[in-house]
Each structure stands twice: as structure tokens, then as C-alpha cells.
């Protein structure tokens, strides 16, 4: 007989019945998940690269190959990248970039044309150089160089030499560039012609660097260096005279920012410039040099603006062209160093009236007092010294000068002795031997001897 299980299984199949387990399995089973269609990963990468502007390795290689091909064919040479022309003849050529700026072109606070009104008297005063009293901005040559290094000597080359000058109704700036060492001869020959018309050289730290370097290059090429006999206005020294007290950094870049109100855009740091030229010699790709030419132009234009600004500051009445108290006191000091004692009194008095205090006020009082002494205005000198002693009781130098005044001018020996004694009482502890202290003691002894002789005569 067939097995009972087989009979039941056959009967369920015939009637289409299900067991309890089959029913439960069908009730709780999850429906089959729809099959995901995964996009092609290569399509995803292509879409992402397109959106981000990325290049594939093959695209990058193709572009590099194209750039190399263009470089080898000279597409990136300096005359193709920077507006200018190759100048010269059979003996060689160099690259010249010329820019003509209208006189109303602004470089910071000023227009370039305002330099034409710069006073020769102000220029000579700011430079502390009487030779510049004939300064004429119309014949001035504003010069700057970019070199292969700062060491100087015969191994240092000026690969970019700029000269700016006023021509007709514009300011012309010529940038002479060496594409290689062979370009130096024709470049110097061109500059020599420009130097012939030069009345005064204007530069920044040019006395110590630019001109000695150019002199060496001319001598190396067996050429006469004409600028050696021209008056020289080095603006770094003028800038330090007036702004060093306030600005510890008197580099041209800092003077531009803090004094002339100039902000550069697209500049390159000076220390990178030599390497950029060496890179150009190797690659013949002048595109990175655009920032170098810009840096160089800005340097020369700032020389023009700074010349005009200094003259305008000095032209203002009573030193009001200098806004900061440190700069105003520097003006007094410059007059003092050049023995313009009447101007020391005039500008110093204005400074005192402004109400400044502290060490700078003491310094101003000291200069005014000594200026009155040089002018033999002893009554005014006494007033200043007494004011200095009153405001700065520990100032031994003022007391010494006041004692001298009473000893030799007012003949008041008692007062002179009293001042010396009072000064010696104020000597700081531990300062037994000092030039000033010794001078006070020596003067007091001498005054006492005079008083003793006067008493004996009586």
C-alpha cells in the first residue's frame, strides 16, 4: 500500500491545497527587491571631471606636449609676451619695453606731472647736498635696475635696466631687458645715448648699489660711464631723514604704502626676481616675467611721485606738510644738522605749540636752545633752558648749559654754582663717573675758585 504521506501530498496537489507552513512562508516573505541598475563608473568619472574642470592624464600630456612645442618654436619669448620691440643691429639686439604715461597719471597721492614743479631748493635740502641746488626735473633721469643678485662685483649683471624721464607732454619709461648675456653690449650702448641728456640721476639706494653696479658693467664692456660725473639724488637717504623715526622700515615698498598711499597688485617679491630671470634663460618662457616688468615699472614711477611729495611737504608753511609728530621733529633735526638755526627755532616752536610731550619734546627743546646759542640769542636761550629744566628736572645736560650761560653771559656765578650743585644732587645712584657728571663737577670747582677770588678781592 502506498504510504499515507504520499497519498496526502497527491490529494493536496490535486485540490490545490497548501500546508500551514507553506501559507505562513508566503504571508511573511518580503517581496523581491527591484534590481538596481548601476551606472557605468567611467561615465561617472567623466561627468565629475567635466564639472570640476579636471583633465585626464592623456589630456594633460597632450597639453604639455603642445606647450613644449610652442616654447621651442618661440611663442613664449619676451617679445611675444610683453609689449615692446627688439632694438639693435649687426652687433646684437636687446628687448625694449617703452611706456608713455600722461602727466596726469596718478601714482599714489600724486600725478606724475607734479614732479615738474619740484623745487631744487627742497631737493638739495632733503638730500643734504648743495650740488643738487641746480636740480631740474625736466632733465632728471629716474633709474632702477633688476639684477642677478645683491653681492655686486663683476659677476653681478643688471638684466633689466629702467630709465624714466619727462619727454614732451608725457613721462616716458624705457625698460631695457637682456634676453641673454650677449644682449648686454647693445643694451649699454642704448643707455649711453640716454645718459648723455641726463642732468641728475634719481634712484633709491642707487648710490650704494645701482650706480656702482652700472659703472662696473660699463667698464667691463670698455665703455665710458657718463653718470659718474652727474649729480645724484638718492631718495633712500632723504626718506630716512624724514620718516625713519616713525617708520623703522624705509624700503621703497613700505614708503609707498605708508607715505604715498600706493597699493600694488600683481607684484612679485624682490628676492624672487633673479631666479625668474635664470628660469627664463633655461625655459625661454617669459610669461612669469610679466610680474617682474610690473614691479620694475612701479619702482620707477614711485621715484617720480616721491620726489614730488617731498618737495610739496617742504613747501608747506611751518612744516605742516608732515602730518605726524615724529616726521615734524625729523624736519627740525634735518634743519639742525644743516645748521639752519633760524629754521630750527621756527619749526621747533611750532612743534612745541602742538603740545607733544615725552622724549621728543625734550629733544626739540634741546635743539632750539642750541640754535639760539649759535644765533647768539642768549636771552631766548636762557628761557628755553629754564623751560627744559622745569619740564625735565633730571636733565643734567640742560642744567650744565644753563650753568655755562650764567657763568659766561649773565656773570651770575652764584646762580651758576647753585645750578651745578642742584644737578649733582640729582645724579643717579651708582653713576659716579660719567662725562656729563665729570663736566658738572669740573665746572662747579672752577666757579667756586672764581667766587673765592672775587671774595678775596673784596
C-alpha positions as CSV (number, residue, x, y, z in Angstrom):
1,X,0.0,0.0,0.0
2,X,1.3,3.5,-0.8
3,X,2.5,5.5,2.1
4,X,-0.1,7.8,3.8
5,X,2.1,10.8,3.4
6,X,2.4,10.2,-0.3
7,X,-1.4,9.9,-0.6
8,X,-2.0,13.2,1.3
9,X,0.6,15.0,-0.8
10,X,-1.1,13.8,-4.0
11,X,-4.5,14.8,-2.8
12,X,-3.3,18.4,-1.9
13,X,-1.7,18.8,-5.3
14,X,-5.0,17.6,-6.9
15,X,-7.2,20.0,-4.9
16,X,-4.6,22.9,-4.9
17,X,-4.3,23.0,-1.1
18,X,-1.4,24.3,1.0
19,X,0.0,23.2,4.2
20,X,0.2,25.6,7.2
21,X,4.0,26.1,6.8
22,X,3.5,27.0,3.1
23,X,0.8,29.5,4.0
24,X,3.0,31.2,6.7
25,X,6.0,31.4,4.4
26,X,4.0,33.1,1.7
27,X,2.5,35.6,4.2
28,X,5.7,36.9,5.8
29,X,8.1,36.7,3.0
30,X,9.5,40.1,1.7
31,X,8.6,40.9,-1.9
32,X,11.6,40.5,-4.2
33,X,13.7,43.7,-4.2
34,X,13.9,45.5,-7.5
35,X,17.2,45.1,-9.2
36,X,19.3,48.2,-9.2
37,X,20.8,49.4,-12.4
38,X,24.4,50.6,-11.6
39,X,25.7,53.4,-13.9
40,X,29.0,52.8,-15.6
41,X,31.8,54.1,-13.3
42,X,33.7,55.5,-16.3
43,X,30.6,57.6,-17.2
44,X,30.5,58.9,-13.6
45,X,34.2,59.9,-13.7
46,X,33.8,61.7,-17.0
47,X,30.8,63.6,-15.7
48,X,32.7,64.6,-12.5
49,X,35.8,65.6,-14.3
50,X,33.8,67.8,-16.7
51,X,32.1,69.6,-13.8
52,X,35.3,70.2,-11.9
53,X,37.4,71.1,-15.0
54,X,39.8,68.2,-14.4
55,X,42.0,66.8,-17.1
56,X,42.9,63.2,-17.7
57,X,46.4,62.0,-17.8
58,X,46.3,61.8,-21.6
59,X,44.8,65.3,-21.9
60,X,47.5,66.7,-19.6
61,X,50.3,65.0,-21.5
62,X,48.8,66.4,-24.8
63,X,48.7,69.9,-23.4
64,X,52.2,69.7,-22.0
65,X,53.4,68.5,-25.4
66,X,51.7,71.4,-27.1
67,X,53.2,73.9,-24.6
68,X,56.7,72.4,-25.2
69,X,56.2,72.7,-28.9
70,X,55.1,76.3,-28.7
71,X,58.1,77.1,-26.3
72,X,60.5,75.5,-28.7
73,X,59.1,77.5,-31.6
74,X,59.5,80.8,-29.6
75,X,55.8,81.5,-28.9
76,X,56.7,82.5,-25.3
77,X,59.7,84.6,-26.0
78,X,59.7,88.0,-24.3
79,X,58.9,90.0,-27.4
80,X,55.8,87.7,-27.9
81,X,54.6,88.1,-24.3
82,X,55.4,91.7,-23.3
83,X,54.6,94.7,-25.5
84,X,57.9,96.0,-26.9
85,X,60.4,95.6,-29.6
86,X,63.9,94.2,-30.3
87,X,66.4,97.0,-30.6
88,X,69.8,96.9,-32.2
89,X,71.7,95.9,-35.3
90,X,74.6,93.8,-36.6
91,X,76.3,93.9,-33.2
92,X,73.4,92.4,-31.4
93,X,69.9,93.3,-30.1
94,X,68.1,93.6,-26.8
95,X,64.4,93.9,-25.8
96,X,63.0,97.4,-25.1
97,X,59.6,97.9,-23.5
98,X,58.5,101.6,-23.7
99,X,55.6,103.1,-21.8
100,X,54.4,106.7,-22.2
101,X,52.4,107.9,-19.2
102,X,50.3,111.1,-19.4
103,X,51.3,113.8,-16.9
104,X,48.0,113.3,-15.1
105,X,48.7,109.6,-14.4
106,X,48.4,109.1,-10.7
107,X,51.0,107.2,-8.7
108,X,49.6,107.1,-5.2
109,X,48.7,110.5,-3.8
110,X,50.1,112.5,-6.8
111,X,50.1,112.9,-10.5
112,X,53.4,112.3,-12.2
113,X,53.4,115.8,-13.7
114,X,53.6,117.3,-10.2
115,X,57.3,116.3,-10.1
116,X,57.9,119.0,-12.7
117,X,57.2,121.6,-10.0
118,X,59.6,120.1,-7.5
119,X,61.8,122.9,-6.1
120,X,65.6,122.4,-6.5
121,X,66.0,124.1,-3.1
122,X,63.9,121.4,-1.5
123,X,65.7,118.6,-3.3
124,X,69.1,119.9,-2.2
125,X,67.8,120.3,1.4
126,X,66.3,116.8,1.6
127,X,69.5,115.3,0.2
128,X,71.8,117.5,2.3
129,X,73.7,118.1,-0.9
130,X,74.4,121.6,-2.2
131,X,75.2,120.1,-5.7
132,X,71.5,119.5,-6.2
133,X,70.6,123.2,-6.0
134,X,70.6,123.1,-9.8
135,X,68.2,120.1,-9.9
136,X,65.9,120.3,-12.9
137,X,63.2,117.6,-13.1
138,X,62.9,118.1,-16.9
139,X,66.4,116.7,-17.3
140,X,66.4,114.2,-14.4
141,X,66.8,110.5,-15.1
142,X,64.8,108.2,-12.8
143,X,66.7,104.9,-12.8
144,X,66.3,101.5,-11.3
145,X,67.8,98.0,-12.0
146,X,66.9,94.4,-11.5
147,X,70.0,92.2,-11.1
148,X,71.2,88.7,-10.8
149,X,72.0,89.2,-7.1
150,X,72.9,91.7,-4.4
151,X,76.5,90.7,-3.9
152,X,77.8,93.1,-6.5
153,X,81.2,92.7,-8.2
154,X,81.9,91.7,-11.8
155,X,79.7,88.6,-11.6
156,X,76.5,90.5,-10.9
157,X,74.6,91.6,-14.0
158,X,71.8,94.1,-14.4
159,X,69.5,92.2,-16.7
160,X,66.7,94.8,-16.6
161,X,67.6,98.5,-16.5
162,X,64.8,101.1,-16.4
163,X,65.2,104.8,-17.1
164,X,62.3,107.3,-16.8
165,X,62.3,110.9,-18.0
166,X,60.0,113.7,-19.0
167,X,59.6,113.9,-22.8
168,X,57.3,116.5,-24.4
169,X,53.9,116.0,-22.8
170,X,54.4,112.7,-21.1
171,X,56.6,110.7,-18.8
172,X,58.5,108.1,-20.7
173,X,59.7,104.9,-19.1
174,X,62.2,102.7,-21.1
175,X,62.8,99.1,-19.7
176,X,65.9,97.6,-21.3
177,X,65.9,93.8,-21.0
178,X,68.7,91.3,-21.7
179,X,67.4,88.1,-23.3
180,X,70.8,86.6,-22.6
181,X,74.2,87.7,-21.6
182,X,75.0,88.6,-25.3
183,X,72.4,91.4,-25.1
184,X,74.4,93.5,-22.6
185,X,76.6,95.3,-25.1
186,X,73.8,96.7,-27.3
187,X,71.7,97.5,-24.2
188,X,74.5,99.6,-22.7
189,X,75.1,101.4,-26.0
190,X,71.4,102.4,-26.0
191,X,71.6,103.5,-22.3
192,X,74.8,105.5,-23.0
193,X,72.8,107.7,-25.5
194,X,70.1,108.2,-22.9
195,X,72.7,109.1,-20.2
196,X,74.1,111.9,-22.4
197,X,70.9,114.0,-21.8
198,X,70.9,113.3,-18.1
199,X,71.1,116.3,-15.7
200,X,70.6,114.5,-12.4
201,X,70.3,110.8,-11.6
202,X,67.4,109.9,-9.2
203,X,67.3,106.5,-7.6
204,X,66.6,104.6,-4.4
205,X,69.7,103.2,-2.7
206,X,71.4,103.8,-6.0
207,X,74.5,105.4,-4.6
208,X,75.4,102.2,-2.9
209,X,74.1,99.7,-5.4
210,X,72.7,100.6,-8.8
211,X,75.3,103.2,-9.9
212,X,78.4,101.2,-8.7
213,X,77.0,98.1,-10.5
214,X,76.3,100.0,-13.7
215,X,79.7,101.5,-13.6
216,X,81.2,98.0,-13.3
217,X,79.2,96.8,-16.3
218,X,80.2,99.8,-18.5
219,X,83.9,99.2,-17.6
220,X,83.6,95.5,-18.3
221,X,82.3,96.4,-21.8
222,X,85.1,99.1,-22.2
223,X,82.6,101.9,-22.3
224,X,82.6,105.3,-20.6
225,X,80.2,105.6,-17.7
226,X,78.7,109.1,-18.1
227,X,76.6,109.1,-14.9
228,X,79.7,109.1,-12.8
229,X,80.0,112.9,-13.2
230,X,76.3,113.7,-12.8
231,X,74.7,115.0,-9.6
232,X,72.9,112.2,-7.8
233,X,69.7,112.3,-5.8
234,X,69.3,109.1,-3.7
235,X,65.8,109.1,-2.3
236,X,66.6,106.4,0.3
237,X,68.7,108.8,2.3
238,X,66.1,111.6,2.0
239,X,63.4,109.1,3.1
240,X,65.3,108.1,6.2
241,X,65.9,111.7,7.2
242,X,62.2,112.4,7.4
243,X,60.5,109.1,8.1
244,X,63.0,106.8,9.8
245,X,61.8,108.0,13.3
246,X,58.3,106.8,12.6
247,X,58.9,104.0,10.1
248,X,61.7,101.7,11.1
249,X,61.4,100.1,7.6
250,X,62.3,102.7,4.9
251,X,62.3,100.3,2.0
252,X,60.7,101.7,-1.1
253,X,57.7,99.3,-0.8
254,X,57.0,100.5,2.8
255,X,57.4,104.2,1.8
256,X,54.9,103.6,-1.0
257,X,52.3,102.1,1.5
258,X,52.8,104.4,4.5
259,X,53.7,107.7,2.8
260,X,52.5,107.7,-0.9
261,X,49.3,105.6,-0.4
262,X,50.3,103.1,-3.1
263,X,49.0,99.6,-3.2
264,X,50.5,97.2,-5.7
265,X,48.5,94.5,-7.5
266,X,50.2,91.6,-9.4
267,X,53.6,92.3,-7.9
268,X,56.4,89.8,-7.2
269,X,58.7,89.9,-4.2
270,X,62.2,91.3,-5.0
271,X,64.1,88.3,-3.7
272,X,62.4,86.0,-6.4
273,X,63.3,88.2,-9.3
274,X,66.8,86.9,-10.0
275,X,65.6,83.3,-10.1
276,X,62.8,84.2,-12.5
277,X,65.4,85.5,-15.0
278,X,67.5,82.4,-14.6
279,X,64.4,80.3,-15.2
280,X,63.7,82.3,-18.4
281,X,67.3,81.7,-19.7
282,X,66.6,77.9,-19.3
283,X,63.0,77.7,-20.5
284,X,62.7,80.7,-22.8
285,X,59.3,81.2,-21.3
286,X,58.7,84.9,-20.5
287,X,55.2,84.6,-19.0
288,X,56.4,84.7,-15.4
289,X,58.4,87.8,-16.2
290,X,55.3,90.0,-16.6
291,X,55.2,90.5,-12.9
292,X,58.9,91.4,-12.9
293,X,58.3,94.1,-15.5
294,X,55.4,95.4,-13.5
295,X,57.4,95.5,-10.3
296,X,60.2,97.4,-12.1
297,X,57.8,100.0,-13.6
298,X,56.2,100.6,-10.2
299,X,59.6,101.2,-8.6
300,X,60.5,103.9,-11.2
301,X,57.1,105.6,-11.1
302,X,57.3,105.8,-7.3
303,X,60.6,107.6,-7.6
304,X,58.8,110.4,-9.5
305,X,55.9,110.5,-7.1
306,X,58.3,110.6,-4.0
307,X,60.3,113.4,-5.5
308,X,57.2,115.5,-5.9
309,X,55.8,114.5,-2.5
310,X,59.0,115.5,-0.6
311,X,59.0,118.9,-2.3
312,X,55.4,119.5,-1.5
313,X,55.8,118.6,2.1
314,X,58.7,121.0,2.5
315,X,56.8,123.8,0.7
316,X,54.0,123.7,3.3
317,X,54.2,126.5,5.9
318,X,55.8,125.7,9.2
319,X,56.3,122.0,8.5
320,X,52.6,121.3,8.2
321,X,53.3,119.1,5.1
322,X,54.4,116.5,7.6
323,X,51.3,115.2,9.5
324,X,52.9,113.0,12.1
325,X,54.7,114.5,15.1
326,X,57.7,112.2,14.5
327,X,58.1,113.5,11.0
328,X,57.8,117.1,12.1
329,X,60.5,116.6,14.7
330,X,62.7,114.9,12.0
331,X,62.3,118.1,9.9
332,X,63.6,120.1,12.9
333,X,66.5,117.7,13.1
334,X,67.4,118.0,9.4
335,X,67.5,121.8,9.7
336,X,69.7,121.5,12.8
337,X,72.1,119.1,11.1
338,X,72.4,121.5,8.2
339,X,72.9,124.5,10.6
340,X,69.7,126.3,9.5
341,X,69.3,127.6,13.1
342,X,66.7,130.2,12.4
343,X,64.5,127.4,10.8
344,X,65.2,125.2,13.8
345,X,63.7,127.9,16.1
346,X,60.8,128.5,13.7
347,X,59.8,124.9,13.1
348,X,60.7,123.8,16.6
349,X,58.4,126.4,18.1
350,X,55.6,125.2,16.0
351,X,56.3,121.7,17.2
352,X,56.2,122.8,20.9
353,X,52.9,124.6,20.4
354,X,51.4,121.3,19.1
355,X,51.6,120.0,22.7
356,X,53.7,117.0,22.2
357,X,55.5,115.6,25.3
358,X,58.0,113.0,26.3
359,X,61.5,112.4,25.0
360,X,60.7,114.0,21.6
361,X,59.7,117.3,23.3
362,X,62.9,117.3,25.3
363,X,64.9,116.7,22.1
364,X,63.1,119.6,20.5
365,X,63.8,121.9,23.4
366,X,67.5,120.9,23.3
367,X,67.8,121.7,19.6
368,X,66.0,125.1,20.0
369,X,68.3,126.0,22.9
370,X,71.4,125.2,20.9
371,X,70.1,127.0,17.9
372,X,69.6,130.2,20.0
373,X,73.2,129.7,21.2
374,X,74.5,129.5,17.7
375,X,72.5,132.6,16.8
376,X,73.8,134.4,19.9
377,X,70.3,134.9,21.2
378,X,71.2,134.3,24.8
379,X,68.1,135.6,26.5
380,X,65.9,133.3,24.4
381,X,68.4,130.5,25.1
382,X,68.0,131.0,28.8
383,X,64.2,130.9,28.6
384,X,64.3,127.6,26.7
385,X,66.8,126.1,29.1
386,X,64.8,127.1,32.1
387,X,61.7,125.6,30.5
388,X,63.7,122.4,29.8
389,X,64.8,122.1,33.4
390,X,61.3,122.8,34.6
391,X,59.8,120.1,32.5
392,X,62.6,117.6,32.7
393,X,64.2,118.1,36.2
394,X,66.6,115.2,35.8
395,X,68.1,116.6,32.5
396,X,71.7,117.2,33.5
397,X,72.8,118.5,30.1
398,X,70.2,121.3,30.2
399,X,71.5,122.3,33.7
400,X,75.1,122.2,32.5
401,X,74.2,124.5,29.6
402,X,72.3,126.8,31.9
403,X,75.3,127.0,34.3
404,X,77.6,127.9,31.4
405,X,75.2,130.6,30.4
406,X,75.1,132.2,33.8
407,X,78.9,131.9,34.2
408,X,79.9,133.5,30.9
409,X,76.9,135.6,29.9
410,X,74.9,136.8,32.8
411,X,78.0,136.7,35.0
412,X,75.9,135.3,37.8
413,X,78.4,133.0,39.4
414,X,76.2,132.3,42.5
415,X,73.3,131.1,40.3
416,X,75.7,129.0,38.1
417,X,77.1,127.3,41.2
418,X,73.6,126.7,42.6
419,X,72.6,125.0,39.3
420,X,75.7,122.7,39.3
421,X,75.1,121.7,42.9
422,X,71.5,121.0,42.2
423,X,72.4,119.0,39.2
424,X,74.9,116.9,41.1
425,X,72.4,116.1,43.8
426,X,70.2,114.6,41.0
427,X,72.9,112.2,39.7
428,X,71.5,108.7,39.8
429,X,73.0,106.4,42.4
430,X,75.9,104.4,41.0
431,X,76.7,106.9,38.3
432,X,79.8,108.3,40.0
433,X,81.9,108.6,36.8
434,X,80.3,109.9,33.6
435,X,81.4,112.5,31.1
436,X,78.4,114.7,31.9
437,X,78.8,114.3,35.7
438,X,82.6,114.9,35.4
439,X,81.9,118.1,33.4
440,X,79.5,119.3,36.1
441,X,82.0,118.7,38.9
442,X,84.8,120.4,36.9
443,X,82.6,123.4,36.2
444,X,81.4,123.7,39.8
445,X,85.1,123.6,41.1
446,X,86.0,126.3,38.6
447,X,83.1,128.5,39.5
448,X,83.9,128.1,43.2
449,X,87.5,129.2,42.5
450,X,86.2,132.3,40.7
451,X,83.9,133.0,43.7
452,X,86.8,132.6,46.0
453,X,89.0,135.0,44.0
454,X,86.1,137.5,43.9
455,X,85.7,137.3,47.7
456,X,89.4,137.8,48.3
457,X,89.5,140.9,46.1
458,X,86.6,142.3,48.1
